[in-house]
Amino acid sequence: MKASTISMLKKELATLPNSDVIDICMRLVKFKKENKELLSYLLFDGNNEPEYIRSIKEEIDRQFSEINKSQLYFAKKSIRKILKITTKYIRYSGHKQTEVELLIHFCTKLKHSGISIKSSNSLSNLYVNQVRKIHLAIGALHEDLQHDYMEEIAGLQL
């Protein structure tokens, strides 16, 4: 079975009564945890972006505090997991400013975590790629915000 295009789905949803749309949404939510998380963001967190960012930063802080630093292998595995979760929350939001703030927070926590980033090529590459993503996202923001964030990320260079 081939999936329909987004525009076709949008047109079809527009023709359905509200109760049918709610039923369809509820069925989607049952299939994947990510669908439920996205719907939760859209319904409860989407209208208060600063609070959403604050809660994600707290989650990042909590996860960094739980990293097993006894072996670099476990630390790398945990860091990749934290980044994957952070990226998922960034996708839910879709705002460049949210992306910048969360990635800056992630990189700052990683840099100050006590884990030697330079001793591992994979960690070093991961860190450099995130800083690159921050620069790209900053380029899409208003000039005043660009200036503020550029000052903030000046300290992120290895």
N, C-alpha and C positions, 0 to 999 in steps of 0.2 A: 504494500500500500504506500503510495506516494503522499507526502505531506503537502497540504495546500500552502499557498503563499500567505504572508502576513496580511496583505491587503484584502485577499479573499476572506480570510478568517474575520477580519475587522468588519467587513460588509455584512457577513452572515450574522455576527454577534449583534450588530446594530438592528437587525430585523427581529431578533428574539425578544420576548417579554423579559422583564427583570427577574422574575422567578426562575426562568430557564437559565439565564446568565449566572445567577447565584448557584444553581445546581451544578453547572459546568465548572465553575470556580472551585466548588467543594470537591468535585471529583478530581480535579487537577491537584489540589492540595493533598489528597490522600496518596498520590503516587510517589512523590519525592519530597524529602525533607527541605530541599532548596526551594521548591515551589511554596511551601508553607512559610519559610523564612522570608521570601520575597513578598508574599502577600501580607505578612505581618509588618514588614517595613512600609509597604505602600499604605496600609490602613492606619498604622499607629505611629510610625517614626518619620515618615516622609515629610510631614508638615513641621517638624522640629529638628532640623538638620544639626544645629549645635549640640543638642542633647544626644542625638544619635552618634555624633563624632566622639563626644565625651565617653559614652558607654563603650564604644569600640576601643578607645584608648585604654580604658580600665581593663578590658578583656585582654588586650595586648600586654599590658603590664603584668597581669596575673599569669599569663602564659610564660612570659619571660622569667618570672620568679620561680617557676616550676621546672625550668630547664635543667637536665642532668648534665652538669659540667665535668663529670668525672672522666669522660672519654669524649673526644672530639666527634666521633661517629654519632653518638647519641645527641650531642648538641646540634650538629648539622641537621639531623633528622627532625628535631624539635623546631628549629628555626625555619626549615622548609614548610612544616605544618603551620606555623604561625603566619608565615607569608601567604600561604594558600588561603587561610581563613580571612586574612586581611584583604586579599584580592577579591574574595567572594563578597565581602561587605562593601567594597568599593563599587563592584558591579551593580549591587542592589541600588546604591545611591545614584550613580550616573553623573554626579557633579564633579567637575575637575577640582574644585576647591576641597572637597572631601577627600579626593584621591591624594592631593598634595599633602594635606594635613596628616592623613593616616600613614602615608609612606614616609614622611619626615619623622613621625613618631616612631615608626618601625625601625628606620635606619638609626635614629638616635639611641633607641634602646639596644639595638644590636651593637653599636659602636661602644657603648658604655657597659656592656654586659660582662666584660672581663674575659670573653672568649676571643682568642687570637684570630682575627679575621685574615691577617696577612699570611698566616702559616698554612692556610688551606686555600688552594686554587678555587675550589667550588664555592666556598664562602665569600672569597674575595670577588669572584665574578658575580655572585648573587647580589652582593652589596653594590657593586659598580652599576649593575643593571637597574637596580632600584633607584639609585641616584639619577641615572639617565632618564628613567620614567618620570621622576619628579621634575626634571628640567623640561621634558616634553609637555607635561601637564601644566606647568607654570606658564609656558608659552601661550596657552589658550585662555589665560586669565586676564583681567583688566590690568592696566599698567601699574596702578597703585598697589594692587595685590602682588603683582610680579615683583616689585621692588621690595616689599615687606618679606616675601618668601625667599627672595635671593639672599637677603641678609641672614635669614634663618638657616639656609642650607650651606652657607659659606663654611660653617664648622663641620660639615659632614665629610669633607674630602679626607681620604686616607693618607 
